[in-house]
Amino acid sequence: MIIDGKALASDIEAEVRGRVERLGFNPGLATILVGDNPASQMYLRIKHAACERVGIRSENIVLPGDTDEGTLIKTIMELNCREDVHAILLQLPLPGHLDPRKAMMAIAPEKDADGFHPENMGALLLGAERLVPCTPRGIIYALERLGVKIEGAEAVIVGHSNVVGKPLAAMLLNRNATVQVCHVYTKDLKEHTRDAEILVVAAGVPGLIKADMVREGAYIFDVGINRVDGKTVGDVDFDAVKEKAAGITPVPGGVGPLTVAMLMSQTVMAAELSLERRRS
Ligand SMILES: NC(=O)c1ccc[n+]([C@@H]2O[C@H](COP(=O)([O-])OP(=O)(O)OC[C@H]3O[C@@H](n4cnc5c(N)ncnc54)[C@H](OP(=O)(O)O)[C@@H]3O)[C@@H](O)[C@H]2O)c1
C-alpha cells in the first residue's frame, strides 16, 4: 500500500478548519526567513498556501542574510508580544553566523509552532506532548490512522536530528514501541533496519535503504528530500522496497504534506491554548 500523505493531510486540514470555526477567530502564524535560500522560500510558500486553505492568518517576515543575532532575537521578541500572533515559525536553516538554538530559545514556548523550544522538547520527553515537532507528529498521526499497532512494535529510526529522529523516538517511546535509533556511526545499519516493523528514514541520503534492508510487511516512512537528476527523491529505494512493505510513503506526496498539515494543527493548538489561558 502506498501511504497517501496528501489524502491524510487533506483530512487533517478539514479537521483544522473545524477547530478554527469553533475558535471564532482566525489564528495568526508568523514565519521568519533570514536570507533568500530558494528551498526555504518554496517551503514557506507551501506553508502559507496551507494557512489560507484552513483559515489561518499568516505573515512572512523576511530579514536580510547578514542580519545579526540581536536583530533576529528582537524580531522574535516583538512577535512574542503580539496578541494577534499565536504561533511563530523560524524557517531553518539559518545563515551560518546565526545559532539556531539561541534563536529557537527566544520563541515563547506557547507560540512555538515547530515544537523545538527546550521547554516543549522537555515536556515531550516526559510524556506530556503539546507543541511537538511537526514531522514526527505527522508520522504518528498516519500510523494511528492506518491502524498500525505502535505499542510493542519494533520501531527503527535512521537519523537522530533534533527535527525528526530524536523527537520521533520520544513519541514512539511514549506509545510503548521498542525503539532503535541509527545514525552515521551505527556499525551495521542493515542489522537494525531488518528488525523494523515501523521504519522511519530521515538521513538525507538518496537510495540509502534497499530492499534487502527491510522486513517483509514493514510500514516505512521516507522523510528524506533529495534532488537527484532534477527529480525529488527520498532516502528509500522506493520501487524495490514497496514490494516488501505493508505500507510506504512516496517522495514527494508522503511525509511532506503531513508535516505541513501538522503545522496548521499546531498553530491552531497554540491559539486554543492561548484562549484557555485567558479564560482561566
Ligand atoms: N518531509 C519533510 O517534511 C521533512 C522534514 C524534515 C526533514 N526532511 C528531510 O529529511 C532528511 C533529514 O533531515 P534532518 O533535518 O533530520 O537531517 P540532518 O539534521 O541532516 O540529520 C540527518 C541524520 O541522518 C543521519 N545519517 C546521515 N547519513 C547517514 C547514513 N549514511 N547512515 C545512517 N545515518 C545517516 C545523520 O547522522 P549523524 O548525525 O551521526 O551524522 C543524522 O542523524 C533531509 O533530506 C531533509 O530534507 C523532510
The ligand as an SDF file (V2000), in Angstrom:
LIG
                    3D

 48 52  0  0  0  0  0  0  0  0999 V2000
    9.3870   15.6260    4.5150 N   0  0  0  0  0  0  0  0  0  0  0  0
    9.5500   16.5430    5.4670 C   0  0  0  0  0  0  0  0  0  0  0  0
    8.6180   17.2160    5.8740 O   0  0  0  0  0  0  0  0  0  0  0  0
   10.8980   16.7190    6.0630 C   0  0  0  0  0  0  0  0  0  0  0  0
   11.0570   17.3510    7.2960 C   0  0  0  0  0  0  0  0  0  0  0  0
   12.3390   17.4290    7.8340 C   0  0  0  0  0  0  0  0  0  0  0  0
   13.4260   16.9320    7.1220 C   0  0  0  0  0  0  0  0  0  0  0  0
   13.2300   16.3850    5.8990 N   0  0  0  0  0  0  0  0  0  0  0  0
   14.3420   15.7750    5.1350 C   0  0  0  0  0  0  0  0  0  0  0  0
   14.7580   14.6400    5.8700 O   0  0  0  0  0  0  0  0  0  0  0  0
   16.1570   14.4700    5.7460 C   0  0  0  0  0  0  0  0  0  0  0  0
   16.7640   14.5150    7.1280 C   0  0  0  0  0  0  0  0  0  0  0  0
   16.5170   15.7720    7.7020 O   0  0  0  0  0  0  0  0  0  0  0  0
   17.0560   16.1930    9.1250 P   0  0  0  0  0  0  0  0  0  0  0  0
   16.8040   17.6220    9.3300 O   0  0  0  0  0  0  0  0  0  0  0  0
   16.5410   15.1980   10.1220 O   0  0  0  0  0  0  0  0  0  0  0  0
   18.6250   15.9680    8.7780 O   0  0  0  0  0  0  0  0  0  0  0  0
   20.0010   16.1120    9.4940 P   0  0  0  0  0  0  0  0  0  0  0  0
   19.9480   17.0670   10.6210 O   0  0  0  0  0  0  0  0  0  0  0  0
   20.9610   16.3130    8.3850 O   0  0  0  0  0  0  0  0  0  0  0  0
   20.1890   14.6580   10.0810 O   0  0  0  0  0  0  0  0  0  0  0  0
   20.4170   13.5350    9.2740 C   0  0  0  0  0  0  0  0  0  0  0  0
   20.5720   12.3460   10.1960 C   0  0  0  0  0  0  0  0  0  0  0  0
   20.8120   11.2080    9.3870 O   0  0  0  0  0  0  0  0  0  0  0  0
   21.9850   10.5470    9.8140 C   0  0  0  0  0  0  0  0  0  0  0  0
   22.6630    9.9640    8.6480 N   0  0  0  0  0  0  0  0  0  0  0  0
   23.1860   10.6210    7.5920 C   0  0  0  0  0  0  0  0  0  0  0  0
   23.7320    9.7460    6.7110 N   0  0  0  0  0  0  0  0  0  0  0  0
   23.5470    8.5090    7.2330 C   0  0  0  0  0  0  0  0  0  0  0  0
   23.8860    7.2150    6.8160 C   0  0  0  0  0  0  0  0  0  0  0  0
   24.5570    7.0050    5.6690 N   0  0  0  0  0  0  0  0  0  0  0  0
   23.5510    6.1750    7.6150 N   0  0  0  0  0  0  0  0  0  0  0  0
   22.8870    6.3730    8.7510 C   0  0  0  0  0  0  0  0  0  0  0  0
   22.5160    7.5920    9.2140 N   0  0  0  0  0  0  0  0  0  0  0  0
   22.8430    8.6480    8.4720 C   0  0  0  0  0  0  0  0  0  0  0  0
   22.8270   11.6080   10.4830 C   0  0  0  0  0  0  0  0  0  0  0  0
   23.7080   11.0150   11.4330 O   0  0  0  0  0  0  0  0  0  0  0  0
   24.8930   11.8870   12.1470 P   0  0  0  0  0  0  0  0  0  0  0  0
   24.2120   12.9650   12.9490 O   0  0  0  0  0  0  0  0  0  0  0  0
   25.5820   10.8990   13.0150 O   0  0  0  0  0  0  0  0  0  0  0  0
   25.7030   12.4830   11.0320 O   0  0  0  0  0  0  0  0  0  0  0  0
   21.7550   12.4610   11.1460 C   0  0  0  0  0  0  0  0  0  0  0  0
   21.3700   11.9200   12.3890 O   0  0  0  0  0  0  0  0  0  0  0  0
   16.6260   15.5660    4.7920 C   0  0  0  0  0  0  0  0  0  0  0  0
   16.6160   15.0590    3.4870 O   0  0  0  0  0  0  0  0  0  0  0  0
   15.5450   16.6320    4.9450 C   0  0  0  0  0  0  0  0  0  0  0  0
   15.4350   17.4290    3.7900 O   0  0  0  0  0  0  0  0  0  0  0  0
   11.9960   16.2560    5.3660 C   0  0  0  0  0  0  0  0  0  0  0  0
  1  2  1  0
  2  3  2  0
  2  4  1  0
  4  5  1  0
  4 48  2  0
  5  6  2  0
  6  7  1  0
  7  8  2  0
  8  9  1  0
  8 48  1  0
  9 10  1  0
  9 46  1  0
 10 11  1  0
 11 12  1  0
 11 44  1  0
 12 13  1  0
 13 14  1  0
 14 15  2  0
 14 16  1  0
 14 17  1  0
 17 18  1  0
 18 19  2  0
 18 20  1  0
 18 21  1  0
 21 22  1  0
 22 23  1  0
 23 24  1  0
 23 42  1  0
 24 25  1  0
 25 26  1  0
 25 36  1  0
 26 27  1  0
 26 35  1  0
 27 28  2  0
 28 29  1  0
 29 30  1  0
 29 35  2  0
 30 31  1  0
 30 32  2  0
 32 33  1  0
 33 34  2  0
 34 35  1  0
 36 37  1  0
 36 42  1  0
 37 38  1  0
 38 39  2  0
 38 40  1  0
 38 41  1  0
 42 43  1  0
 44 45  1  0
 44 46  1  0
 46 47  1  0
M  CHG  2   8   1  16  -1
M  END
$$$$
